[in-house]
Amino acid sequence: MSQAQVVLNHLTNNRKLTSIEAIGLYGITRLSAVVYRLKNEGVEVNTTMKGGVKAPYAEYSLVH
């Protein structure tokens, strides 16, 4: 299964995904690149910026 398929399955089943979760669960280190590919394929992915302790981070979810 490709990284894009893994991420799409996660977003479909679990609703949200961050880069830290993607690394820990799937070994995907460049989640933003995978999301970029999904968006180019027509998948509607929402990006929400969250305030981290030291730096902001993105949380991805499917647009419903």
CNS distance restraints for C-alpha pairs under 8 A (distance, minus, plus):
assign (resid   1 and name CA) (resid   5 and name CA) 6.15 0.50 0.50
assign (resid   1 and name CA) (resid   6 and name CA) 6.61 0.50 0.50
assign (resid   2 and name CA) (resid   6 and name CA) 6.28 0.50 0.50
assign (resid   3 and name CA) (resid   7 and name CA) 6.14 0.50 0.50
assign (resid   3 and name CA) (resid  28 and name CA) 7.18 0.50 0.50
assign (resid   3 and name CA) (resid  34 and name CA) 6.86 0.50 0.50
assign (resid   4 and name CA) (resid   8 and name CA) 6.05 0.50 0.50
assign (resid   4 and name CA) (resid  34 and name CA) 5.68 0.50 0.50
assign (resid   4 and name CA) (resid  35 and name CA) 7.46 0.50 0.50
assign (resid   4 and name CA) (resid  37 and name CA) 7.42 0.50 0.50
assign (resid   4 and name CA) (resid  38 and name CA) 6.55 0.50 0.50
assign (resid   5 and name CA) (resid   9 and name CA) 6.00 0.50 0.50
assign (resid   6 and name CA) (resid  10 and name CA) 6.22 0.50 0.50
assign (resid   6 and name CA) (resid  26 and name CA) 7.94 0.50 0.50
assign (resid   7 and name CA) (resid  11 and name CA) 6.13 0.50 0.50
assign (resid   7 and name CA) (resid  34 and name CA) 7.64 0.50 0.50
assign (resid   7 and name CA) (resid  35 and name CA) 7.93 0.50 0.50
assign (resid   8 and name CA) (resid  12 and name CA) 6.03 0.50 0.50
assign (resid   8 and name CA) (resid  38 and name CA) 7.97 0.50 0.50
assign (resid   9 and name CA) (resid  13 and name CA) 6.09 0.50 0.50
assign (resid  10 and name CA) (resid  14 and name CA) 5.42 0.50 0.50
assign (resid  10 and name CA) (resid  15 and name CA) 6.94 0.50 0.50
assign (resid  10 and name CA) (resid  16 and name CA) 7.62 0.50 0.50
assign (resid  10 and name CA) (resid  17 and name CA) 7.44 0.50 0.50
assign (resid  11 and name CA) (resid  15 and name CA) 4.47 0.50 0.50
assign (resid  11 and name CA) (resid  16 and name CA) 5.58 0.50 0.50
assign (resid  11 and name CA) (resid  17 and name CA) 6.68 0.50 0.50
assign (resid  11 and name CA) (resid  60 and name CA) 7.78 0.50 0.50
assign (resid  11 and name CA) (resid  61 and name CA) 5.88 0.50 0.50
assign (resid  11 and name CA) (resid  62 and name CA) 6.23 0.50 0.50
assign (resid  12 and name CA) (resid  62 and name CA) 7.14 0.50 0.50
assign (resid  15 and name CA) (resid  61 and name CA) 5.54 0.50 0.50
assign (resid  15 and name CA) (resid  62 and name CA) 6.75 0.50 0.50
assign (resid  16 and name CA) (resid  59 and name CA) 6.52 0.50 0.50
assign (resid  16 and name CA) (resid  60 and name CA) 5.47 0.50 0.50
assign (resid  16 and name CA) (resid  61 and name CA) 4.65 0.50 0.50
assign (resid  16 and name CA) (resid  62 and name CA) 7.73 0.50 0.50
assign (resid  17 and name CA) (resid  21 and name CA) 6.28 0.50 0.50
assign (resid  17 and name CA) (resid  22 and name CA) 6.76 0.50 0.50
assign (resid  17 and name CA) (resid  59 and name CA) 5.66 0.50 0.50
assign (resid  17 and name CA) (resid  60 and name CA) 5.22 0.50 0.50
assign (resid  17 and name CA) (resid  61 and name CA) 6.65 0.50 0.50
assign (resid  18 and name CA) (resid  22 and name CA) 6.20 0.50 0.50
assign (resid  18 and name CA) (resid  31 and name CA) 7.80 0.50 0.50
assign (resid  18 and name CA) (resid  57 and name CA) 7.62 0.50 0.50
assign (resid  18 and name CA) (resid  58 and name CA) 6.17 0.50 0.50
assign (resid  18 and name CA) (resid  59 and name CA) 4.76 0.50 0.50
assign (resid  18 and name CA) (resid  60 and name CA) 6.31 0.50 0.50
assign (resid  19 and name CA) (resid  23 and name CA) 6.16 0.50 0.50
assign (resid  19 and name CA) (resid  28 and name CA) 7.82 0.50 0.50
assign (resid  19 and name CA) (resid  29 and name CA) 7.04 0.50 0.50
assign (resid  19 and name CA) (resid  30 and name CA) 7.39 0.50 0.50
assign (resid  19 and name CA) (resid  31 and name CA) 5.65 0.50 0.50
assign (resid  19 and name CA) (resid  32 and name CA) 7.78 0.50 0.50
assign (resid  19 and name CA) (resid  57 and name CA) 7.97 0.50 0.50
assign (resid  19 and name CA) (resid  58 and name CA) 7.42 0.50 0.50
assign (resid  19 and name CA) (resid  59 and name CA) 7.73 0.50 0.50
assign (resid  20 and name CA) (resid  24 and name CA) 6.20 0.50 0.50
assign (resid  21 and name CA) (resid  25 and name CA) 5.79 0.50 0.50
assign (resid  21 and name CA) (resid  26 and name CA) 7.93 0.50 0.50
assign (resid  22 and name CA) (resid  26 and name CA) 5.40 0.50 0.50
assign (resid  22 and name CA) (resid  27 and name CA) 6.31 0.50 0.50
assign (resid  22 and name CA) (resid  28 and name CA) 5.33 0.50 0.50
assign (resid  22 and name CA) (resid  29 and name CA) 7.02 0.50 0.50
assign (resid  22 and name CA) (resid  31 and name CA) 6.78 0.50 0.50
assign (resid  23 and name CA) (resid  27 and name CA) 4.28 0.50 0.50
assign (resid  23 and name CA) (resid  28 and name CA) 4.82 0.50 0.50
assign (resid  23 and name CA) (resid  29 and name CA) 5.38 0.50 0.50
assign (resid  30 and name CA) (resid  34 and name CA) 6.74 0.50 0.50
assign (resid  31 and name CA) (resid  35 and name CA) 6.17 0.50 0.50
assign (resid  32 and name CA) (resid  36 and name CA) 6.05 0.50 0.50
assign (resid  33 and name CA) (resid  37 and name CA) 6.33 0.50 0.50
assign (resid  34 and name CA) (resid  38 and name CA) 6.31 0.50 0.50
assign (resid  35 and name CA) (resid  39 and name CA) 6.16 0.50 0.50
assign (resid  35 and name CA) (resid  45 and name CA) 7.32 0.50 0.50
assign (resid  36 and name CA) (resid  40 and name CA) 6.29 0.50 0.50
assign (resid  37 and name CA) (resid  41 and name CA) 6.32 0.50 0.50
assign (resid  38 and name CA) (resid  42 and name CA) 6.56 0.50 0.50
assign (resid  38 and name CA) (resid  43 and name CA) 5.42 0.50 0.50
assign (resid  38 and name CA) (resid  44 and name CA) 7.93 0.50 0.50
assign (resid  38 and name CA) (resid  45 and name CA) 7.81 0.50 0.50
assign (resid  39 and name CA) (resid  43 and name CA) 4.90 0.50 0.50
assign (resid  39 and name CA) (resid  44 and name CA) 6.04 0.50 0.50
assign (resid  39 and name CA) (resid  45 and name CA) 6.52 0.50 0.50
assign (resid  43 and name CA) (resid  62 and name CA) 7.92 0.50 0.50
assign (resid  44 and name CA) (resid  62 and name CA) 6.01 0.50 0.50
assign (resid  44 and name CA) (resid  63 and name CA) 5.48 0.50 0.50
assign (resid  45 and name CA) (resid  60 and name CA) 6.59 0.50 0.50
assign (resid  45 and name CA) (resid  61 and name CA) 5.67 0.50 0.50
assign (resid  45 and name CA) (resid  62 and name CA) 4.54 0.50 0.50
assign (resid  45 and name CA) (resid  63 and name CA) 5.57 0.50 0.50
assign (resid  46 and name CA) (resid  60 and name CA) 5.67 0.50 0.50
assign (resid  46 and name CA) (resid  61 and name CA) 5.22 0.50 0.50
assign (resid  46 and name CA) (resid  62 and name CA) 5.76 0.50 0.50
assign (resid  46 and name CA) (resid  63 and name CA) 5.71 0.50 0.50
assign (resid  47 and name CA) (resid  58 and name CA) 6.20 0.50 0.50
assign (resid  47 and name CA) (resid  59 and name CA) 5.80 0.50 0.50
assign (resid  47 and name CA) (resid  60 and name CA) 4.82 0.50 0.50
assign (resid  47 and name CA) (resid  61 and name CA) 6.74 0.50 0.50
assign (resid  48 and name CA) (resid  58 and name CA) 5.60 0.50 0.50
assign (resid  48 and name CA) (resid  59 and name CA) 5.17 0.50 0.50
assign (resid  48 and name CA) (resid  60 and name CA) 6.42 0.50 0.50
assign (resid  49 and name CA) (resid  56 and name CA) 6.47 0.50 0.50
assign (resid  49 and name CA) (resid  57 and name CA) 5.62 0.50 0.50
assign (resid  49 and name CA) (resid  58 and name CA) 4.55 0.50 0.50
assign (resid  49 and name CA) (resid  59 and name CA) 6.25 0.50 0.50
assign (resid  50 and name CA) (resid  56 and name CA) 5.46 0.50 0.50
assign (resid  50 and name CA) (resid  57 and name CA) 5.33 0.50 0.50
assign (resid  50 and name CA) (resid  58 and name CA) 6.05 0.50 0.50
assign (resid  50 and name CA) (resid  59 and name CA) 6.96 0.50 0.50
assign (resid  51 and name CA) (resid  55 and name CA) 6.63 0.50 0.50
assign (resid  51 and name CA) (resid  56 and name CA) 4.46 0.50 0.50
assign (resid  51 and name CA) (resid  57 and name CA) 6.58 0.50 0.50
assign (resid  52 and name CA) (resid  56 and name CA) 4.71 0.50 0.50
assign (resid  52 and name CA) (resid  57 and name CA) 6.34 0.50 0.50
